[in-house]
Amino acid sequence: MLTACGGGGTHVVKPAERHLVYVAGDDPAHATVWLANVDGSHARRLGRGRAAALSPDGRSVAVLRRDGIYVLSVHGGRARRLTSERLRPQAWSPDGTTLIATRAAPLSVLELDAVDTATGKVRIVASGSLYGFSFSPDGDKLVYAKAPVATGQGPCGDQFDLYVTKISGGKATRLTHDGVSAFPVWGPAGIAFARFPDDIDPQAACAAPGIWTMKDDGSDAKAVIDRAPQLLSQDGLYGLQPVAWLDDSHILAGIRTGSGTLGTVVNVQTRKLRAIRDFADAVSSDGRYSVGSGGDGQTVHLSIVRLSDLDRIFRKVSACCPSWNR
């Protein structure tokens, strides 16, 4: 969910090292964290862990273990426990001083938290039912989607809107007021987000979100794809959500499924879709490659795809949850 660098408030760290981090194993109890080159080559085991997030400079990895979040050096050595709270590390802030983590229940993500990477102090950014977040290009702010109350029905029951706040803290500003906006992605061209159709039939609406864009202040909201096509909202497919901006005219989007997000490239001008035919969770900083993972529980894999020709250049079975600073 990290976005491109830009000018402004927070100092954005440039990578000293570039890596791919992922989790491998047949079950969470025996999962291990692996470190590889950005193309997936020369992988080596870092240690046990159920989730991992690579720091912006590429030198540290935040890892979830049974008794909290630990920070590991990519070069080995003793792990440092950052916090004993059972939070899932999601992404480091672009300046490396804050780790964004989540607290989840079986049916919802109930809390978005900011963890000071020096002291381990945890601050609640938002609580309720959370639907994605993204850093601003200048690294100073965070946009996120929140429903005040978790109904337990997910997008078919919750009412969620977009909010923006400074990573350092302070009052959040509400950007949307429709109850159907989620999964924001912030780039130099503005904020892309999923908007669920405001139908009379909520079951049909929650399976067919389209992709919209707006300016950073919430103005000029407009549809790129107002509603997901019928082929993408039936038979186990649940519409679209943005994953990352590739450039000012293209968005990497995910087709939502029960086993991961299948990648597709959306042309903002023509509104055409170009399917990747593999899972996509993140994009490289130059917009040329995607990485993603998913599966049906029996066969889970992680893959890297070159977007120019949709060639899959790396595949790893029994691996998931990539964190990348390519």
N, C-alpha and C positions, 0 to 999 in steps of 0.2 A: 504493500500500500504506500510505500514511499514514492514521492513524486520528484520531479526534476528540480534542480537547484535554481535559485533566483536571488535577487537582491533583497535587502530589507533587514528586519530585526535580528533574528536568530542566526548565528554563524552556522553555515552548513558545512559539515565535515566532508572532505574529499577522501575517497578510499585510499589507504596506504597499501592494502591488499584486497584482492577480489576473490570471492569464494561462493560456492553453493553449499548450503547447509540443509540437511533433511533428516527425517526420522525413519528408521527402518526396524522391521520386526513383525512377527505374526500376531502379536497382541500387545496392548498398552503396558501390561505388567512387565514385559521383557523388552520393551522398546529401547533402542539406542540411537544416539545422535551421531551423524556422520558429517565430515567436512570434505569437500572436493574442490577441484578447479571449477571455474564457472561453466565449463562445458560438460561437467559431470565426471571427468577423468580423475584418476589418481585419488580415489576416495580413501579416507581413513577414519577409523572410529574415534570419536571424541570422548564418549562415555555414555552412561545411561541417561535417559530422559524421554519424556512423552511429548514435548513440544520444544521448539527452539527458535530464536530470533537473532540474526547476525547484526552486529553493530555497524554503523555507517562507515567506520574506518576499516572494517574487515578484520579486526584483531581480537574481538571478543564475541562470545555467544551467550545469550541468556537462555537457560535451560530449565524446564519444569521437571521437578522430581517430587517424590512422595511427600517430602517435608518442606517444600517451598521452591523458590526460584534461585538458581545458582548462576554465577557468571564464570565462564571458562575462557581461558586464553586459547586461541587457535594453535598456539605453539606448545600446549601442555602445561603441566604444573598443577598446583593445588587449586581446586574450585573454591570460590568465595560465595557464601550464602548471602544473597541480597535481601531476601525477606522470607519469613516463615509462612506468610499467608499463601493460601492455595489459589494462586492466580495463574492464568495462562498467558505467557509472554506473547505479544503480537508483533510489535515493531518498536525500534528505537526512534526517538526524535532525531531529526536531521543533524542536530548538533551533538548527539550522543549523551546528553545529560539526563534524559528522561526515557523510561521504558513504558510504553503503553501496554497495559495488560487488561484482561477481562476476567470477571467472575461469572460462572455459568451455572444454571440449573438444568435438569434434563430436557426441558422444552424451550428454554430461553437463555439469552445472555443478559444477565441482570445488572451488570455493573461495568463501567469503563473507568479504569484507574490509571493514574500517572505515578510511576515509581521513580524516585530520585536514584540514579544509578551510582551515586557516591555514598549516600547514607542509607538507602533502602526504605526511606519514608514513603508511605503510600497515601496518596490523595485521591479521593473520589472525584472524577470528572463529571460523570453522569450516572444515574441509576434509573431503573424502570425496565424497559425491554429494548435492547440495543440492536441496531441493524447497520453496522458498518461504520468506518471512519476513514479519514484521509488527511494527510498533512498538507498545508499550503505550500506553494512553490518556494516561498521565502523561508520556510521552516519555522515560522513564528506562531502559526495558528493551527487549529484542528477543526475539521468539520465532521459531524457525526449525525446519525439518525437515531431518534429515541421515541419510544412510546412511553407515556408516563406510567402506565400500568401494564403488566404482563398478564394477558388473559389466558395464556397456556395454549392458545390456538394459532400462535405465530402470525404471519401476515394475513391470515383469514379472519383474525379477530382483533388484533392490535391496531391502534391508530397512531401512526408515527410521522414525525416531521424532522426537518434538518435544522441543526443548530451549529453555530460556530463560536469558538472560544479561543483565548490565548493558551498556549501550552503551559505557560508559566502560572496560569490560574486567573480567576476573575469571573465575572458574570457572563453567561452565555447569551448570544443573540439568536433569536429564532428567525430562520430564513424562509420557511414555508409554513402554511397554515391550512393545509388540505387533508392531513391525516393519512396520506397515501404515498409519501416520498421517503425513499430509503437508499442505502448503498451508495453514498456519495464518493466521487473520485475528483480530486482537485488538481488541475493542471494550469499551465499558462493561459489557455483559452477559456478558463472558467471552471465551473463545477458541473460535472455530468452526474446524473443520478437516475435511479429507477423510480418510475411513477406507476403505481398500480391503478388500473382503470376504476373510475368511480361508478361502478355498476350497481344496479338493484340487487343482482345476484352476487353476493360476496365470494362464493366459492369459485365462480367463473373469473372474477376480477383478480383474486389472489394468485391465479395461475397464469396471468397474462400481462405482467408489467412490461412497459416499454421503456425507452431511454429518452431522457430530456436533458437539456442544458440550461444554465443560467449564469449570470454574472456573479462575482464573488460576494456581492451584497444582497443576493437573492432576487435582483431585478431581472427583467427580460427573460423570464422562463419560457421556453418553447420546446416543442416536441421534435425530436429527431425521428423516433418511431413511437407514435402515440400509444400503440397497443401491439404486443407481440403477435406475430402471425399465428393463425390457428395451428399450423404444423409445429410451432414451438410452445404450445400451451395445451398439449394433450399427450396421452400415452407416456406419462412419466416425465414430461418436460413442463417446466413452470415459468416460462417467459425469460426475459432478459435482465441483466444487470451489468453496469459498467465495471470493468476491472482496472483499466488505466488508459490515460491519453497516450497515443502513439506519436501524434503531432497535432497541429491545430485542426486538421481535417479528418482524423481517424481516431477511433476509440476501440481498444480491445475490450470486448464484452464477453460475458459468460452466459451461456444458456443454462438456466438453473435446472438441476436434476437432483434426485435423492442420493446420488453418489458422487457429486462434484459438479463443477461448472465446466461445460464444454465450450471451448473458445470459438469466437467468431470476430471478424474485423468489421466494424461499422464505418462506412463513409458518411460523415456528417452532412456533406452537401447533397450527394445523390441518394442517401438513405438505403444504400444497398448493403447486403450482408455477404461476407465471404467466410464460409465455415472452415475452421482449422481441423476439425475431426479428431480432436484430442482435448484433454483438460487444460485449462489456463487459469492460473492464480496470480501471476505477476508478469511484468514485462521488463526487459533490459533497459538501461538508462538511455540507450540510443534508439529504442523502439524497434529493434530488428529481430528480437527473439522473445518468446514467451516460455514460461515454465509453469507446470501445473501437475496436480495429482488427483486421483480419484479411482473409483472402482466399486464393485458390488459387495465388498466385504470378503469375498472369496479370492478375488484377484484384484489387488490394488497396485497401481504403478505410478511412477513419476516420470515425466518426459519434458524435454526441451524441444521446441519447434522453431525453425527459421521461418519468419513470417513472409519473406519475399517469395518463396516457392512452396511454403507449407511442408517442408521436408523435416521429418522428425530426426534430430541428430543425436538424441540420447534417450534411453529408456531404462528404467530401473524397476524391477518387480519387487513387491513387498516394501515399497518406500512411499512416503507421503510428506506433506506439510513443508514445502520448500521455503527457504529464506535465502535471499539472493542479493548481491550488490554488483551484478555484472554491468 
